[in-house]
């Protein structure tokens, strides 16, 4: 069975599965929002698919802005009617995949690498990618006193969020393209890769224990605020400067049993992205408010503003780039060659897009046969 290596699974998934997740109440929709962080259910609303609740997972990253804004502004609650939205916030992909597999969540926003790993590890039985959410928002930020050019990265210590995660794979692939050799699991080689949680990377950068980091927003802009310099924006490495950074996934059993609920969530996601792109300043503020609700701390303007500008919110899953990212993981030695046929099911998304007068999106040959 094509799957991520057992060593990587032991070191990554087992350790990170223990990370805590926090279930939070949804926030309100527009004028229906309440200060206590709950969404008002419209009078006379009915439950969707007879469900009491739909459990939605996401990270406290701006690259998960669709989920942040959708919860904060109540788009999900509006579409689900009397079915309560139950958000759950995660620190890492493996813990979210485990929650999906166990039924602790039904639908999640997640990066491409954990989605691929979850799909291949289960032999294609655990999840489906049902939509896109975001592109971009990943940068290589360095200490300008130690690194002034791309070639200066050789011999330095560069942080990535986690062994085998999306940014880790991207950095290892980029390093290989520079001709540098790095052991993928130890991170040792011509450049040293330091796996560091995004929450602690700014402290490591400030102390000098790492010389730079290949990280998503808002961590990248936090490092810039600490005196770092953006040496490379990952979007410049991709055709049209677009690559998937966040997908929407669903537990396959939930998709089969509750398609109306899945459609409601996707309809809300499409509505949220439309609102984000039409109201960037309001959307940025809404995302930051939800981050404050989830973590107890909002982002300062010098971090929030540049971070938000570097992310594109899109319904298109950019499926071709997922295949490329998986190939990079294989090349780096972090993934056995996977069979990704069937990882996408974009049927409901395309139904929603057509109803909204938008063009359907493509699975790049990785949809269900």
Residue, then its C-alpha position, 0 to 999 in steps of 0.5 A: x500500500x502506498x503510504x508515508x514511511x512507518x518511521x515518519x508516522x511514529x515520529x510525526x503522527x504519534x507525537x502530534x496526536x497528543x496535542x490538545x484540541x479546543x472545541x469552541x462555539x461558533x460566532x454570529x452572522x452579521x448583525x446576529x453575532x453575539x458578544x459571547x461568541x455564539x451564533x443565533x439560529x434563525x427563528x423557524x430554522x430546521x435541522x440540516x439532514x436531521x443533525x444536531x451539530x456539524x463539527x468543523x476543524x481548522x487551524x489558528x492560521x490565516x491560511x485557514x481564513x475561510x474557516x475563521x471568517x465563516x465561523x466569525x460571521x456566521x456563514x456556516x450557521x446560516x446555511x446549516x439552519x438549526x444544526x449547530x456549528x461546533x468548531x474545533x481548533x488544531x495545532x497540527x495536521x496529524x491530530x486533525x486527521x485522527x479526529x476526522x478518522x475517529x468521528x470527533x470532527x466531520x469536515x476540516x480545513x487542512x494543508x495538502x500534505x496531511x490530506x495526502x498522508x491521511x488518504x494514503x495511510x487509509x488506502x483511500x478510505x478515510x477522507x475526500x478533498x471536497x474543495x479548495x480554500x487558500x493559495x499562497x501565504x508561505x515565505x522563507x524569512x531569514x535573519x538579514x545579519x546572517x543571510x543576505x542571499x539565497x546561496x547564504x542559506x547553505x550551512x544555516x539552521x532553517x525552521x519548518x513547522x513539522x517533519x513531513x508537513x507541507x512547508x517541510x516538504x516544500x523547503x526540502x524540495x527547494x533545498x534539493x533544487x539548490x544542489x544541497x543534500x539533507x537527510x529528510x528525517x534528521x534534518x541534517x545536511x548541507x542545511x540544517x532543518x529544525x522542526x519547530x512549532x509555529x508558536x515557538x518559532x518566533x522565540x527561536x528566531x529571536x534567540x538566534x537558535x534558528x537563522x530563518x524559517x519556511x513558514x505560513x502566515x501569520x508566522x512569517x510576518x511575525x518573524x518580519x516584525x522581529x527583524x527578519x527579511x522575506x528572502x523568498x515567497x513560495x508563490x514565485x516558485x509556482x505557475x501563475x503564483x498559485x499553489x494549494x495551501x489549504x483544502x476542505x476535507x470530509x470524512x467519507x462516511x459523513x459525506x455518504x450519510x449527510x450530503x445535504x450537510x456537506x452541501x450546506x458547509x460548501x455553500x457557506x464556504x463559497x459565500x465566505x470566500x466571495x465575501x472575503x474577496x469583496x470586503x478584504x478589510x472587513x474580512x481581515x478584521x473578522x479573521x483576527x477577531x476569531x483568532x482572538x476568540x480561539x487563542x485569546x490574542x489578536x494579531x497586531x496590525x504590523x503582522x496582520x496586514x502583510x500576512x493577509x495580503x499574501x493569501x488568496x482565497x479560492x474555491x478551486x482546490x488547485x488539484x494539479x499543485x497537490x499532485x506536484x506537492x505529493x511528488x516533492x514529498x516522494x522525491x524528498x524521501x518522506x512519502x512512498x509513491x502514492x495513488x491519489x486517484x479518487x482523493x477528490x470528490x468535487x461533485x457537490x462543490x461544482x453543484x454549488x458553484x454552478x448554482x452561484x453562477x460560477x465556473x466548475x473546478x477540475x480535479x486534475x485527473x485525481x477525482x473519483x472514476 
